[in-house]
Amino acid sequence: MARRVLIIGGVAAGPKVAARLRRLDPEAEITMVERGKYISYAGCGMPFYLDGQVREFEELFRTAYRVPRDERYFAGERNIRVLTRTEAIAIDRGKKRVLVRNLQTGVEEHLPYDQLVLCTGAEAVVPPFEGLDLKGVYRLKDPGDAQKIMAGIDDINEAVVVGAGFIGIEVAGAFANRKILVSVVELYDQVMPNVFDADMARLFQRRLEGQGIEFYLQEKVLRFEGDENGRVTRVITDKREIDADAVVVAVGVRPNVKLARDAGLAIGETGAIAVNEYMQTSDPNIYAAGDCVETVHRLTGQKTYVPLASTANRQARVVADNIAGREARFKGILGTSVLQATIWNAGRTGLTEKQARELGFEVVTVINPGHDRSHYHPDDRTIIIKLVVDQVTGVLLGVQALGAGEVAKRIDVAATALNLRATVDDLVETDLGYCPPFNSTIDPLQHAANVLRNKLDGLVRMMSVDELKEKLDTDDDFIILDVRDELEFRDQRIEDPRVWHIPITELRSRLPEIPRDKQILAICDFGTRSYEAARMLEAAGCKDVRSVEGGMRVWPFGPVGML
Amino acid sequence: MARRVLIIGGVAAGPKVAARLRRLDPEAEITMVERGKYISYAGCGMPFYLDGQVREFEELFRTAYRVPRDERYFAGERNIRVLTRTEAIAIDRGKKRVLVRNLQTGVEEHLPYDQLVLCTGAEAVVPPFEGLDLKGVYRLKDPGDAQKIMAGIDDINEAVVVGAGFIGIEVAGAFANRKILVSVVELYDQVMPNVFDADMARLFQRRLEGQGIEFYLQEKVLRFEGDENGRVTRVITDKREIDADAVVVAVGVRPNVKLARDAGLAIGETGAIAVNEYMQTSDPNIYAAGDCVETVHRLTGQKTYVPLASTANRQARVVADNIAGREARFKGILGTSVLQATIWNAGRTGLTEKQARELGFEVVTVINPGHDRSHYHPDDRTIIIKLVVDQVTGVLLGVQALGAGEVAKRIDVAATALNLRATVDDLVETDLGYCPPFNSTIDPLQHAANVLRNKLDGLVRMMSVDELKEKLDTDDDFIILDVRDELEFRDQRIEDPRVWHIPITELRSRLPEIPRDKQILAICDFGTRSYEAARMLEAAGCKDVRSVEGGMRVWPFGPVGML
């Protein structure tokens, strides 16, 4: 008899389980139940629909060959029964059936299964702010939300986004692209908490500010206020009032686990459904995949919850394979994520420095700006890379990157390296592709790795911009030696009487001017010339020389200048 | 006493050795000798200078911070003595000195060394064609050549490039970008011989043809003819005459080994200078790096000669480290290379199918088109990927890719995987970054890997476009089942009475029409719908079903249509 497979949830993991399973098992009776009215949509495309890059709402629902992925498509092309606007109420594990309710008619029925797959996804966390019901206050969890925002988008002049995580930042970027004034309010003291370290987050924030986005960090939204028509007009925080004719609440998501929990299935320590490598829940006939499950971090072995469409897709394939009797395992994730907001790209893979230290690793890090192509190519853009490396073993633990250039490429290379437990030497020894439109002779990731090795080898002592800032706030006697050229120095510099300016091209001949016994902090644009200068000064007998890591490109304390 | 390091060659590896060594050893007396007048230039940038993307000639000689890398720069900033227009005549290994001649004055002198570094590079191979001296016949080996071509570029209407390797293709692309009619004549039966397999080369060629470049393969240039003013007017091959007011000869390069050979240093089996992991020649006091040395292929352990600036750079770092007493090894290359010509990008890493088979590997391959971003993103472009995998171990052996999209990214990911001996499963399990402007939920590399696994798992039997073409040329009775939609089918299709057209969306309901006992060859655009169709047809009882691998995107026998 044909096996009956019931899938709860029709957005990302669900349709993938169904499609793969159909190909593996032409006989299976596959039913997919979805509470909402939309199925199989590109949720991650919504911010790009909002800013107009994705032109039509329907694009988010179409296959690559432009067929709408609706109930008819699943029935006709794939022989998969789809019930939308249908909620799964309860699982009867003994009888192997699920009680579902049609949300339009109220009719309930029992759907039997041999294997059940929970793809119940995640829901937006919406704190109980007063004024949530005002017109113009949105969430962005499903395409209906995006459509509502789009319906009035031309009337939005000032928007507030609550939450500086992935969705918050991307939505803020979409508004900024539309020249809407946008402010982001975030409870944490940095953007993208848990994704970027504070230093990288600050650089990302500075760049987004340069695109017109305002940030209010460590600030708590108290309520939304509206006018007599019930339209939002202001956001009240614990520190200020911000005018707003639109608000998007994007403070995070949490896994939908009620159905699983009510059925007595194990919920993991992260609050998401617990699954084994085969994507089975604590009931071997019930699988789960996507935003409702927790997974394992491949580097730490620890449970983690990182809901992403790409992960959902990979997990769904594993589910379908196992149901069809082809043993498959999902081995976990690396926490890879990339995003785009305005002209800025950012991403990370593996552990942040903070996470690595909390796990007890002894780490060495470097923040290094580099060229994403040959510097003379017109498309060349700077990208700033942070490497986190295990000081004991040299194993790469994590990479963060941001810039207007090809950030995602370097994150993918890093993820591939992390997945295979590469050391920083492995990274440097990799024969990456070189051609001026695609790379420098030394890839920026490898350049960062070389700088890190120089640091480890004692070739250069570095000082971070934070340490430099601290020193500037003292009365200590030292020299900041800016070795950039005249133009660069005039354009943007640290304003302090202890700053000396000697271009690197003149430094060798002017070495006699430099006091040997003072501390000298060399700084340039990227950190390359300051390294050169540091070597030269040390050779000349200077006792205490540091190169400022990453140079002015990562100096976050001046006006938004050279980015 | 300070060590005396003499470097012969000042283009790529030489300056890098000098710069790194200066940082490691402030005392060393470093001298760099260069036969030409240009030093430390971006040779790989020349094609991009020719097509105007790099605006100024001087850009090719500047640091990222816009200082010209000339003799003064090396002397002033780095305390490195540079002698240009100076040829190294002979090495006296006993006395540890090199006889050099100033090419302008004719004056000769002996330069002593403790360590000698040969960075003599490669020279363009120029067959003794009759008419080589005609005006308008160029090579492209140094910036002077590029400048000569640029001087008359506005007068070029019809150009011929001799050689369809890297430089030939890039130069042809530069001409095409300038709307110059350009033909490429190549002795081999494919473009990019030894870089791409014939199937991928043909797809690349078709796409370049779509940009107006004509190719004459398996064709031998006999001579160049000129007018009464000594200007080239025609290229005569063994098959035709081609009008030309400019000719660029780019048939390859060979390592400059005369100096090394005359000194009795070992020359390797590839004809380039033999070096060990430390980049030492057979004389431990003489190092060599860059385009004049051979290296090891990391996958095969065999000696190979692949001259590239990125490799030169990495090797130079190793040389400098070893001279300075910091043991370092160069472990070899993967044969990674990427290029851009017109709108088309292409690249490969590892072994081609042909190379792998010649080495005795039992291989399985797949050619699969994919989306380089989410298909609904406006920047989405197709890239075609070929994977070469060891059938016995599942280890990835090589990847080739081409398309208008982010090819280089996938090549770098593949190179990183190859470097760490990844299996095709490792590739699929990697947590790559997903966001609509950067990727699909399944990276095209992973998509190709999934297709290959489906093939290995017996989920689908495939037929290559070559096999299909062969069948079409017979009178066999079979059905080509095109499952694309109406519009796609009208736009471009295989013209044959055995072609049936049933869109995938109708196939399930029209299954009764399909004969069960005939061979059915399903085809679509990318290979996804034909796979779906094949599974459906097999489930319906069709005995012999194949999915055409890669679909119409890789069909090279029709008119240049959908690319």
Interface residues (C-beta under 8 A of the other chain):
Chain A: A12 R22 R23 L24 P26 E27 A42 C44 G45 F48 Q53 V54 R55 E59 L60 R62 T63 A64 Y65 R66 V67 Y73 G76 E77 R78 N79 R298 L308 A309 S310 T311 A312 N313 R314 R317 R326 K331 G332 I333 L334 G335 T336 S337 V338 L339 Q340 N345 G347 T349 H371 S374 H375 Y376 H377 P378 E406 A408 K409 I411 D412 V413 A415 T416 A417 N419 L420 A422 D426 L427 V428 E429 T430 D431 L432 G433 Y434 C435 P436 P437 F438 N439 T441 I442 D443 N450 D457 L459 R484 D485 E488 I504 T505 E506 L507 R508 S509 C524 D525 F526 T528 R529 Y531 E532 R535 M536 E538 A539 A540
Chain B: A12 R22 R23 L24 P26 E27 A42 C44 G45 F48 Q53 V54 R55 E59 L60 R62 T63 A64 Y65 R66 V67 Y73 G76 E77 R78 N79 R298 L308 A309 S310 T311 A312 N313 R314 R317 R326 K331 G332 I333 L334 G335 T336 S337 V338 L339 Q340 N345 G347 T349 H371 S374 H375 Y376 H377 P378 E406 A408 K409 I411 D412 V413 A415 T416 A417 N419 L420 A422 D426 L427 V428 E429 T430 D431 L432 G433 Y434 C435 P436 P437 F438 N439 T441 I442 D443 N450 D457 L459 R484 D485 E488 I504 T505 E506 L507 R508 S509 C524 D525 F526 T528 R529 Y531 E532 R535 M536 E538 A539 A540
